[in-house]
Amino acid sequence: MAPRTAVPGRSLAGLFGAAVIAFLVADGPAMSHSPPGSRPAAAPARPGDVAIREELDAARAAGTVAAYELFIARHPGHALERTAREELERLRAARPR
């Protein structure tokens, strides 16, 4: 059985390792594109909807009522909440009673 992961297809160790490598490469003196003595520019933040969309994708991948209910509880009023509710109703309708 494969280990459970925080991101489908990626182990936590792999994600951590990738983050460390990215930090070291971006912060290394040989890779610095900033003038000496200045701070390197931070990467721009991702739009908030990207993370929320990824959470909905995770609920879809899980395919459980609990996963959809958690998404809906965490994002009330978000545009994707309606999509999640519709998908949850289809999932409930497809389940045998």
Helices and strands as residue ranges (DSSP letters): H 12-27, G 29-31, H 48-62, H 65-74, H 79-94
